[in-house]
Amino acid sequence: MALARPVFFTARTRVTPVQIKRAIYHAKSLCEDTPNCKIAWEIVEELTAELARQHEEELYDQTSKPWPTSKSQ
């Protein structure tokens, strides 16, 4: 019997490092010969990827702002 993979993120949500730590703990606790182990680790992977994407977006937002112009030219 195949397990259906649950959908957790339908829209972009803010991910925190604490959520990732909790997901890792949850995955480790499920990985004692249970079929949900793979799903739990996929969730960890998705959370980690989303956090990385958010960091990249923040860096882009910081570097893409126009340079301040001097009005005394």
Biotite code that builds the C-alpha atoms (Angstrom):
import biotite.structure as struc

atoms = struc.array([
    struc.Atom([0.000, 0.000, 0.000], chain_id="A", res_id=1, res_name="MET", atom_name="CA", element="C"),
    struc.Atom([1.466, 3.347, -1.021], chain_id="A", res_id=2, res_name="ALA", atom_name="CA", element="C"),
    struc.Atom([1.270, 6.233, 1.362], chain_id="A", res_id=3, res_name="LEU", atom_name="CA", element="C"),
    struc.Atom([-0.105, 9.489, 0.108], chain_id="A", res_id=4, res_name="ALA", atom_name="CA", element="C"),
    struc.Atom([2.286, 12.334, 0.713], chain_id="A", res_id=5, res_name="ARG", atom_name="CA", element="C"),
    struc.Atom([0.551, 15.132, 2.637], chain_id="A", res_id=6, res_name="PRO", atom_name="CA", element="C"),
    struc.Atom([0.655, 18.659, 1.271], chain_id="A", res_id=7, res_name="VAL", atom_name="CA", element="C"),
    struc.Atom([1.826, 21.085, 3.911], chain_id="A", res_id=8, res_name="PHE", atom_name="CA", element="C"),
    struc.Atom([2.484, 24.267, 1.986], chain_id="A", res_id=9, res_name="PHE", atom_name="CA", element="C"),
    struc.Atom([-0.198, 25.548, -0.312], chain_id="A", res_id=10, res_name="THR", atom_name="CA", element="C"),
    struc.Atom([1.111, 29.111, -0.149], chain_id="A", res_id=11, res_name="ALA", atom_name="CA", element="C"),
    struc.Atom([4.489, 30.507, 0.806], chain_id="A", res_id=12, res_name="ARG", atom_name="CA", element="C"),
    struc.Atom([4.795, 30.479, 4.556], chain_id="A", res_id=13, res_name="THR", atom_name="CA", element="C"),
    struc.Atom([7.646, 31.761, 6.685], chain_id="A", res_id=14, res_name="ARG", atom_name="CA", element="C"),
    struc.Atom([9.884, 28.887, 7.778], chain_id="A", res_id=15, res_name="VAL", atom_name="CA", element="C"),
    struc.Atom([12.045, 29.119, 10.878], chain_id="A", res_id=16, res_name="THR", atom_name="CA", element="C"),
    struc.Atom([15.071, 27.090, 11.949], chain_id="A", res_id=17, res_name="PRO", atom_name="CA", element="C"),
    struc.Atom([13.014, 25.871, 14.931], chain_id="A", res_id=18, res_name="VAL", atom_name="CA", element="C"),
    struc.Atom([10.492, 24.291, 12.546], chain_id="A", res_id=19, res_name="GLN", atom_name="CA", element="C"),
    struc.Atom([13.314, 22.469, 10.808], chain_id="A", res_id=20, res_name="ILE", atom_name="CA", element="C"),
    struc.Atom([14.731, 21.202, 14.108], chain_id="A", res_id=21, res_name="LYS", atom_name="CA", element="C"),
    struc.Atom([11.292, 19.940, 15.110], chain_id="A", res_id=22, res_name="ARG", atom_name="CA", element="C"),
    struc.Atom([10.837, 18.250, 11.741], chain_id="A", res_id=23, res_name="ALA", atom_name="CA", element="C"),
    struc.Atom([14.224, 16.524, 12.082], chain_id="A", res_id=24, res_name="ILE", atom_name="CA", element="C"),
    struc.Atom([13.342, 15.317, 15.576], chain_id="A", res_id=25, res_name="TYR", atom_name="CA", element="C"),
    struc.Atom([9.991, 14.057, 14.285], chain_id="A", res_id=26, res_name="HIS", atom_name="CA", element="C"),
    struc.Atom([11.630, 12.283, 11.348], chain_id="A", res_id=27, res_name="ALA", atom_name="CA", element="C"),
    struc.Atom([14.159, 10.593, 13.612], chain_id="A", res_id=28, res_name="LYS", atom_name="CA", element="C"),
    struc.Atom([11.416, 9.403, 15.936], chain_id="A", res_id=29, res_name="SER", atom_name="CA", element="C"),
    struc.Atom([9.443, 7.905, 13.016], chain_id="A", res_id=30, res_name="LEU", atom_name="CA", element="C"),
    struc.Atom([12.365, 6.116, 11.439], chain_id="A", res_id=31, res_name="CYS", atom_name="CA", element="C"),
    struc.Atom([12.229, 3.055, 13.595], chain_id="A", res_id=32, res_name="GLU", atom_name="CA", element="C"),
    struc.Atom([10.905, 0.689, 10.924], chain_id="A", res_id=33, res_name="ASP", atom_name="CA", element="C"),
    struc.Atom([7.883, 2.774, 9.929], chain_id="A", res_id=34, res_name="THR", atom_name="CA", element="C"),
    struc.Atom([6.768, 3.631, 6.390], chain_id="A", res_id=35, res_name="PRO", atom_name="CA", element="C"),
    struc.Atom([6.263, 7.267, 7.383], chain_id="A", res_id=36, res_name="ASN", atom_name="CA", element="C"),
    struc.Atom([10.028, 7.728, 7.694], chain_id="A", res_id=37, res_name="CYS", atom_name="CA", element="C"),
    struc.Atom([10.507, 8.705, 4.043], chain_id="A", res_id=38, res_name="LYS", atom_name="CA", element="C"),
    struc.Atom([7.680, 11.230, 4.180], chain_id="A", res_id=39, res_name="ILE", atom_name="CA", element="C"),
    struc.Atom([9.060, 12.779, 7.362], chain_id="A", res_id=40, res_name="ALA", atom_name="CA", element="C"),
    struc.Atom([12.494, 13.266, 5.763], chain_id="A", res_id=41, res_name="TRP", atom_name="CA", element="C"),
    struc.Atom([10.908, 14.765, 2.640], chain_id="A", res_id=42, res_name="GLU", atom_name="CA", element="C"),
    struc.Atom([9.216, 17.327, 4.871], chain_id="A", res_id=43, res_name="ILE", atom_name="CA", element="C"),
    struc.Atom([12.593, 18.161, 6.441], chain_id="A", res_id=44, res_name="VAL", atom_name="CA", element="C"),
    struc.Atom([14.028, 18.593, 2.948], chain_id="A", res_id=45, res_name="GLU", atom_name="CA", element="C"),
    struc.Atom([11.169, 20.874, 1.866], chain_id="A", res_id=46, res_name="GLU", atom_name="CA", element="C"),
    struc.Atom([11.473, 23.036, 4.975], chain_id="A", res_id=47, res_name="LEU", atom_name="CA", element="C"),
    struc.Atom([15.217, 23.345, 4.518], chain_id="A", res_id=48, res_name="THR", atom_name="CA", element="C"),
    struc.Atom([14.839, 24.285, 0.846], chain_id="A", res_id=49, res_name="ALA", atom_name="CA", element="C"),
    struc.Atom([12.181, 26.878, 1.669], chain_id="A", res_id=50, res_name="GLU", atom_name="CA", element="C"),
    struc.Atom([14.371, 28.435, 4.372], chain_id="A", res_id=51, res_name="LEU", atom_name="CA", element="C"),
    struc.Atom([17.267, 28.637, 1.888], chain_id="A", res_id=52, res_name="ALA", atom_name="CA", element="C"),
    struc.Atom([14.966, 30.236, -0.704], chain_id="A", res_id=53, res_name="ARG", atom_name="CA", element="C"),
    struc.Atom([13.834, 32.805, 1.880], chain_id="A", res_id=54, res_name="GLN", atom_name="CA", element="C"),
    struc.Atom([17.442, 33.661, 2.743], chain_id="A", res_id=55, res_name="HIS", atom_name="CA", element="C"),
    struc.Atom([18.282, 34.105, -0.939], chain_id="A", res_id=56, res_name="GLU", atom_name="CA", element="C"),
    struc.Atom([15.228, 36.317, -1.398], chain_id="A", res_id=57, res_name="GLU", atom_name="CA", element="C"),
    struc.Atom([16.265, 38.472, 1.577], chain_id="A", res_id=58, res_name="GLU", atom_name="CA", element="C"),
    struc.Atom([19.806, 38.818, 0.203], chain_id="A", res_id=59, res_name="LEU", atom_name="CA", element="C"),
    struc.Atom([18.440, 39.754, -3.218], chain_id="A", res_id=60, res_name="TYR", atom_name="CA", element="C"),
    struc.Atom([16.100, 42.320, -1.666], chain_id="A", res_id=61, res_name="ASP", atom_name="CA", element="C"),
    struc.Atom([19.012, 43.878, 0.235], chain_id="A", res_id=62, res_name="GLN", atom_name="CA", element="C"),
    struc.Atom([21.322, 44.043, -2.776], chain_id="A", res_id=63, res_name="THR", atom_name="CA", element="C"),
    struc.Atom([18.772, 45.064, -5.403], chain_id="A", res_id=64, res_name="SER", atom_name="CA", element="C"),
    struc.Atom([17.823, 48.354, -3.747], chain_id="A", res_id=65, res_name="LYS", atom_name="CA", element="C"),
    struc.Atom([18.975, 51.379, -5.721], chain_id="A", res_id=66, res_name="PRO", atom_name="CA", element="C"),
    struc.Atom([22.041, 53.236, -4.509], chain_id="A", res_id=67, res_name="TRP", atom_name="CA", element="C"),
    struc.Atom([21.263, 56.389, -2.557], chain_id="A", res_id=68, res_name="PRO", atom_name="CA", element="C"),
    struc.Atom([21.712, 59.485, -4.661], chain_id="A", res_id=69, res_name="THR", atom_name="CA", element="C"),
    struc.Atom([23.245, 62.665, -3.433], chain_id="A", res_id=70, res_name="SER", atom_name="CA", element="C"),
    struc.Atom([20.993, 65.687, -3.890], chain_id="A", res_id=71, res_name="LYS", atom_name="CA", element="C"),
    struc.Atom([23.914, 68.081, -3.458], chain_id="A", res_id=72, res_name="SER", atom_name="CA", element="C"),
    struc.Atom([25.401, 67.471, -6.914], chain_id="A", res_id=73, res_name="GLN", atom_name="CA", element="C"),
])
